[in-house]
């Protein structure tokens, strides 16, 4: 042990130099390391979004969702298709096996949608690959303060005013608008009261 200490003391300058070099090298390496607060995670799912402002949910299902679902059946590796039709649009989820080549799947789906027959006033379907980079950074909810405003009027106002204003904000890359249907209110009619008022 004494020999080791003596040898170290004789080479103190060399050892200090090596320590400084290691610290400098470690600091430079730390600065050059790629850091990502939200690294991209591969997700074997593709989303197809379609806007159809002038169509009700049943029309969307038969005229839009159905043809799209049929068109993408030819895509290789497709395991499952989930559809959601609503007033003004549709969402179609395409599920693939884990570790599948999603870049190739996205290209095949886009090609399959080129020949799908949709109404002329329906916007082109948008294919999105699900990943942490595709998640929205902010959600904004808007609702009418009065029940007298028609749904289509509210949609048009949001699309023309709110969306256009948000696009002027620096850093905004994409804005997607989705709608929630108003809940139906069940009515229970009393036969006797209806009869008294002349309703049959």
QUIRAHU-V504437 format. One record per pair of residues at least 12 apart in sequence whose ideal C-beta (glycine too) atoms are under 10 Angstrom apart, sorted by the first residue. I is the first residue (numbers start at 1). J is the second residue. If there is no record, write none. Layout:
# QUIRAHU-V504437
i=I j=J
i=I j=J
This chain:
# QUIRAHU-V504437
i=36 j=132
i=36 j=133
i=38 j=131
i=38 j=132
i=38 j=133
i=38 j=135
i=38 j=137
i=39 j=131
i=39 j=132
i=39 j=133
i=40 j=129
i=40 j=131
i=40 j=132
i=40 j=133
i=40 j=134
i=41 j=130
i=41 j=131
i=41 j=132
i=41 j=133
i=42 j=98
i=42 j=99
i=42 j=100
i=42 j=101
i=42 j=102
i=42 j=129
i=42 j=130
i=42 j=131
i=42 j=132
i=43 j=95
i=43 j=96
i=43 j=98
i=43 j=102
i=43 j=129
i=43 j=130
i=43 j=131
i=43 j=132
i=43 j=134
i=44 j=77
i=44 j=79
i=44 j=94
i=44 j=95
i=44 j=96
i=44 j=97
i=44 j=98
i=44 j=99
i=44 j=100
i=44 j=101
i=44 j=102
i=44 j=105
i=44 j=129
i=44 j=130
i=45 j=80
i=45 j=82
i=45 j=93
i=45 j=94
i=45 j=95
i=45 j=96
i=45 j=100
i=45 j=102
i=45 j=105
i=45 j=128
i=45 j=129
i=45 j=130
i=45 j=131
i=46 j=72
i=46 j=75
i=46 j=78
i=46 j=92
i=46 j=93
i=46 j=94
i=46 j=95
i=46 j=96
i=46 j=102
i=46 j=105
i=46 j=106
i=46 j=108
i=46 j=109
i=46 j=110
i=46 j=127
i=46 j=128
i=46 j=129
i=46 j=130
i=47 j=82
i=47 j=91
i=47 j=92
i=47 j=93
i=47 j=94
i=47 j=126
i=47 j=127
i=47 j=128
i=47 j=129
i=47 j=130
i=47 j=134
i=48 j=65
i=48 j=68
i=48 j=69
i=48 j=71
i=48 j=72
i=48 j=81
i=48 j=83
i=48 j=90
i=48 j=91
i=48 j=92
i=48 j=93
i=48 j=94
i=48 j=109
i=48 j=110
i=48 j=113
i=48 j=116
i=48 j=125
i=48 j=126
i=48 j=127
i=48 j=128
i=49 j=89
i=49 j=90
i=49 j=91
i=49 j=92
i=49 j=123
i=49 j=125
i=49 j=126
i=49 j=127
i=49 j=128
i=49 j=176
i=49 j=178
i=50 j=64
i=50 j=65
i=50 j=68
i=50 j=85
i=50 j=88
i=50 j=89
i=50 j=90
i=50 j=91
i=50 j=92
i=50 j=113
i=50 j=116
i=50 j=118
i=50 j=122
i=50 j=123
i=50 j=124
i=50 j=125
i=50 j=126
i=51 j=64
i=51 j=88
i=51 j=89
i=51 j=90
i=51 j=122
i=51 j=123
i=51 j=124
i=51 j=125
i=51 j=126
i=51 j=159
i=51 j=176
i=51 j=177
i=51 j=178
i=51 j=179
i=52 j=64
i=52 j=65
i=52 j=85
i=52 j=86
i=52 j=87
i=52 j=88
i=52 j=89
i=52 j=90
i=52 j=118
i=52 j=119
i=52 j=121
i=52 j=122
i=52 j=123
i=53 j=87
i=53 j=88
i=53 j=89
i=53 j=121
i=53 j=122
i=53 j=123
i=53 j=152
i=53 j=155
i=53 j=156
i=53 j=159
i=53 j=177
i=53 j=179
i=54 j=87
i=54 j=88
i=54 j=119
i=54 j=121
i=54 j=122
i=54 j=152
i=55 j=85
i=55 j=86
i=55 j=87
i=55 j=88
i=55 j=89
i=55 j=90
i=55 j=119
i=55 j=121
i=55 j=122
i=56 j=85
i=56 j=86
i=56 j=87
i=56 j=88
i=56 j=181
i=57 j=84
i=57 j=85
i=57 j=86
i=57 j=87
i=57 j=88
i=57 j=89
i=57 j=90
i=57 j=181
i=58 j=85
i=58 j=87
i=59 j=85
i=59 j=87
i=59 j=119
i=60 j=83
i=60 j=84
i=60 j=85
i=60 j=86
i=60 j=87
i=60 j=88
i=60 j=89
i=60 j=90
i=60 j=119
i=60 j=122
i=61 j=83
i=61 j=84
i=61 j=85
i=61 j=86
i=61 j=90
i=62 j=85
i=63 j=85
i=63 j=90
i=63 j=117
i=63 j=118
i=63 j=119
i=63 j=122
i=64 j=83
i=64 j=85
i=64 j=89
i=64 j=90
i=64 j=92
i=64 j=116
i=64 j=118
i=64 j=119
i=64 j=122
i=64 j=125
i=65 j=81
i=65 j=83
i=65 j=84
i=65 j=85
i=65 j=86
i=65 j=89
i=65 j=90
i=65 j=91
i=65 j=92
i=66 j=83
i=66 j=85
i=66 j=90
i=67 j=113
i=67 j=115
i=67 j=116
i=67 j=117
i=67 j=118
i=67 j=119
i=68 j=81
i=68 j=83
i=68 j=90
i=68 j=92
i=68 j=94
i=68 j=109
i=68 j=112
i=68 j=113
i=68 j=116
i=68 j=117
i=68 j=118
i=68 j=125
i=69 j=81
i=69 j=82
i=69 j=83
i=69 j=90
i=69 j=92
i=69 j=94
i=69 j=116
i=70 j=112
i=70 j=116
i=70 j=117
i=71 j=109
i=71 j=111
i=71 j=112
i=71 j=113
i=71 j=114
i=71 j=115
i=71 j=116
i=71 j=117
i=71 j=118
i=71 j=125
i=72 j=92
i=72 j=94
i=72 j=108
i=72 j=109
i=72 j=112
i=72 j=113
i=72 j=116
i=72 j=125
i=72 j=127
i=73 j=112
i=74 j=108
i=74 j=109
i=74 j=111
i=74 j=112
i=75 j=94
i=75 j=96
i=75 j=104
i=75 j=105
i=75 j=106
i=75 j=107
i=75 j=108
i=75 j=109
i=75 j=111
i=75 j=112
i=75 j=113
i=76 j=96
i=76 j=100
i=76 j=101
i=76 j=104
i=76 j=105
i=76 j=108
i=77 j=94
i=77 j=95
i=77 j=96
i=77 j=97
i=77 j=100
i=77 j=101
i=77 j=102
i=77 j=104
i=77 j=105
i=77 j=108
i=78 j=94
i=78 j=95
i=78 j=96
i=78 j=97
i=78 j=100
i=78 j=105
i=78 j=108
i=78 j=109
i=78 j=112
i=79 j=94
i=79 j=95
i=79 j=96
i=79 j=97
i=79 j=100
i=80 j=93
i=80 j=94
i=80 j=95
i=80 j=96
i=81 j=93
i=81 j=94
i=81 j=95
i=82 j=94
i=82 j=95
i=86 j=178
i=86 j=179
i=86 j=180
i=86 j=181
i=87 j=151
i=87 j=152
i=87 j=155
i=87 j=179
i=87 j=180
i=87 j=181
i=87 j=182
i=88 j=151
i=88 j=152
i=88 j=155
i=88 j=177
i=88 j=178
i=88 j=179
i=88 j=181
i=89 j=122
i=89 j=123
i=89 j=176
i=89 j=177
i=89 j=178
i=89 j=179
i=90 j=122
i=90 j=125
i=91 j=178
i=92 j=109
i=92 j=113
i=92 j=125
i=92 j=127
i=93 j=130
i=94 j=106
i=94 j=108
i=94 j=109
i=94 j=127
i=94 j=130
i=96 j=109
i=102 j=129
i=102 j=130
i=102 j=131
i=103 j=129
i=105 j=127
i=105 j=129
i=106 j=127
i=106 j=128
i=106 j=129
i=107 j=127
i=109 j=125
i=109 j=127
i=109 j=129
i=110 j=125
i=110 j=126
i=110 j=127
i=112 j=127
i=113 j=125
i=113 j=126
i=113 j=127
i=126 j=174
i=126 j=176
i=128 j=174
i=128 j=176
i=134 j=174
i=136 j=174
i=136 j=175
i=136 j=176
i=137 j=171
i=137 j=172
i=137 j=173
i=138 j=166
i=138 j=172
i=138 j=175
i=139 j=178
i=140 j=158
i=140 j=162
i=140 j=166
i=140 j=175
i=140 j=177
i=141 j=180
i=142 j=154
i=142 j=157
i=142 j=158
i=142 j=162
i=142 j=177
i=143 j=180
i=143 j=182
i=144 j=157
i=144 j=182
i=147 j=182
i=151 j=179
i=151 j=181
i=151 j=182
i=154 j=179
i=155 j=177
i=155 j=179
i=158 j=177
i=158 j=179
i=159 j=175
i=159 j=177
i=162 j=175
i=162 j=177
i=163 j=175
i=163 j=176
i=163 j=177
